[in-house]
Amino acid sequence: MKREFAEISTEWIQLDQLIKWLGITETGGQARFLIDDGQVAVNGVIVRERRKKIFPGDLVCIDGVEYSVVKQAPDGGL
């Protein structure tokens, strides 16, 4: 499985917003479809809650890619 980092600058982000921010979908409706269809896992568990809060340290898996959510450093880098 491919692993990538997803940097966020806030304390948390909603799952549907993260999916859009990563560029996996273009709209919230598309993100909602992926979530409702059971294609998204958070920390190894399929989730169907589109507004689930995602925090640094969470692992989000979509389409065979695992995104490790990390807090963006104050200078903009990891």
PAKEFI-269178 format. One line per field, with one value per residue: residue number from 1; residue in three letters; x, y, z of N, C-alpha, C in turn. Coordinates in steps of 0.2 Angstrom, whole numbers. Layout:
BEGIN
num	NUM_...
residuo	ALA_...
nu	X_...
nv	Y_...
nw	Z_...
cau	X_...
cav	Y_...
caw	Z_...
cu	X_...
cv	Y_...
cw	Z_...
END
This chain:
BEGIN
num	1_2_3_4_5_6_7_8_9_10_11_12_13_14_15_16_17_18_19_20_21_22_23_24_25_26_27_28_29_30_31_32_33_34_35_36_37_38_39_40_41_42_43_44_45_46_47_48_49_50_51_52_53_54_55_56_57_58_59_60_61_62_63_64_65_66_67_68_69_70_71_72_73_74_75_76_77_78
residuo	MET_LYS_ARG_GLU_PHE_ALA_GLU_ILE_SER_THR_GLU_TRP_ILE_GLN_LEU_ASP_GLN_LEU_ILE_LYS_TRP_LEU_GLY_ILE_THR_GLU_THR_GLY_GLY_GLN_ALA_ARG_PHE_LEU_ILE_ASP_ASP_GLY_GLN_VAL_ALA_VAL_ASN_GLY_VAL_ILE_VAL_ARG_GLU_ARG_ARG_LYS_LYS_ILE_PHE_PRO_GLY_ASP_LEU_VAL_CYS_ILE_ASP_GLY_VAL_GLU_TYR_SER_VAL_VAL_LYS_GLN_ALA_PRO_ASP_GLY_GLY_LEU
nu	4_3_10_6_9_-3_-4_-10_-16_-24_-31_-39_-48_-63_-68_-74_-69_-56_-54_-58_-48_-36_-37_-43_-57_-67_-78_-89_-100_-95_-86_-94_-101_-90_-88_-100_-102_-93_-79_-69_-57_-53_-40_-40_-53_-68_-77_-93_-96_-97_-93_-84_-71_-55_-39_-21_-10_-20_-24_-29_-37_-39_-44_-33_-22_-13_-15_-6_-10_-4_2_4_20_25_33_28_33_37
nv	-6_11_25_41_58_69_85_96_112_115_110_99_91_89_74_73_86_84_74_81_92_85_82_71_70_82_88_91_82_71_67_63_52_43_40_36_25_16_16_22_21_24_24_10_6_5_20_29_42_57_69_66_69_72_69_75_61_52_38_38_29_27_21_12_20_26_39_48_58_73_87_103_111_126_134_129_117_99
nw	0_-4_4_10_15_24_27_39_44_55_71_69_55_45_38_25_20_20_11_-1_0_-2_-15_-20_-23_-32_-27_-13_-13_-21_-12_-1_-7_-9_5_10_2_8_5_12_25_42_53_51_51_43_39_39_41_36_42_51_63_59_65_68_67_64_52_36_24_7_-9_-9_-5_9_19_30_43_47_58_51_51_60_51_39_34_36
cau	0_6_8_8_7_-8_-2_-16_-14_-28_-31_-43_-52_-68_-66_-75_-65_-49_-54_-58_-42_-31_-38_-46_-63_-68_-84_-91_-105_-91_-83_-99_-102_-85_-88_-106_-101_-88_-73_-64_-56_-49_-36_-41_-60_-73_-82_-98_-98_-93_-90_-79_-66_-48_-33_-15_-9_-24_-22_-35_-35_-44_-42_-26_-17_-14_-13_-4_-12_1_1_9_25_24_36_25_36_35
cav	0_17_30_49_63_74_90_100_117_116_105_94_93_85_69_75_91_81_71_87_95_80_82_64_72_89_91_87_77_66_64_60_46_38_39_32_18_12_16_26_19_28_19_3_5_9_25_32_48_62_75_64_74_68_73_72_54_47_36_38_24_28_18_9_24_27_45_49_65_77_94_107_114_133_136_127_111_94
caw	0_-5_10_8_21_23_32_40_48_60_76_66_49_44_33_18_18_19_4_-6_0_-5_-23_-22_-27_-34_-24_-7_-15_-23_-6_2_-11_-7_12_10_-1_12_2_16_32_47_58_49_52_38_42_35_44_32_46_56_64_58_69_67_69_61_46_32_18_1_-15_-9_-3_16_21_37_44_52_59_48_56_59_45_33_32_41
cu	4_5_11_6_2_-7_-9_-13_-18_-28_-34_-46_-57_-66_-68_-71_-58_-49_-54_-51_-36_-32_-41_-53_-63_-73_-85_-96_-101_-88_-88_-101_-97_-86_-95_-106_-96_-81_-67_-63_-52_-46_-39_-49_-64_-77_-87_-100_-94_-90_-86_-73_-59_-43_-27_-13_-14_-22_-28_-33_-41_-40_-34_-21_-19_-11_-12_-5_-7_0_6_13_23_27_34_28_35_40
cv	6_22_37_52_68_79_95_106_119_110_98_96_87_80_71_81_89_78_76_90_91_80_75_65_80_92_87_82_70_63_60_53_41_36_34_25_14_11_19_22_24_24_12_1_9_14_27_38_53_68_72_68_69_73_71_66_49_45_35_34_25_25_16_14_26_34_46_56_68_84_98_111_122_136_134_120_106_95
cw	0_1_8_15_19_28_33_45_54_65_73_59_48_38_26_16_17_12_-2_-6_-3_-13_-25_-26_-28_-29_-17_-8_-17_-17_-2_-1_-9_0_13_8_3_9_6_23_36_52_57_50_46_41_36_37_41_36_52_57_63_61_67_70_67_54_42_25_13_-5_-15_-7_5_17_28_38_49_52_55_53_55_53_39_30_37_47
END
